């Protein structure tokens, strides 16, 4: 494997692993714990999480892995080595199932929750959309991140 592709694949393994872990924890415990709180407290906690998470380190892992996925897709066509199709597949899975799902589904729900103009409106978003739709899409992100991690590891090993 070309040294640069190997380094990029290794970084993609780390990034997708970090994202898989983050989304997994939300799926298996954080959202279930927040759902047990009174709605106003769950909303306040989730809004606080959504503010705190927007830090350079998170964006480096989340968006950096998307960028690595794009580069590995392009590298698969240029390099064409054994394992390149697995790295490209990992990039596609991450971009579609993690990055795009987040931007199209989870972020708009985060914004709707944050922009609710009253406790009643926030409670409605929380109970009728967030605890169902946001959680479902988070499960999708979790599975996609685990899938991309698996594909990146397999591609890295074969390269």
C-alpha positions, 0 to 999 in steps of 0.5 A: 500500500502506498504510504500516504494511502496507508496513513489516510486509511489509519486516520479514517479508522481512528475517526470512524471509530471515535464517531461510532463510539460517540453515536453508540453511547447516545444510542444505548444510554444517553438518550434513554437516560434523557428520556426518563427525565421530565421533558424540560430537563431532557430538553435543557440537557440535550441543548447543553450537549449540542452546544458543548459538542461543537468544539474543534476536536469534535469537528476534526473527527466528524468532518475530518473523517468525511474528508478522509472518506472522499480522499480514499474514494478518489485514491481507490480509483487512482491507486487501485491496489488490493483493499482499495475498494474496501477503503472506498466503500468505507468512505461511501458508507461514512459519507452517506450513513454518518455525515449526510444523515447527521446533516440532513436529519439530526442537525435540523432536529437539534436546531428545532429543539434549540429554536423552540420559542416556548417550553410547550413547543420544546416539549412537543419537539422533544416528545414527538420528534426528538425521542423518536426521529432523532434517536432513530437516525442516531441508530443509523449513524451508529451502524454506519460508523461501525460499518465504515470502521469495519471497511476501513480496517479491512481495507487497511489490512489488505493494502 
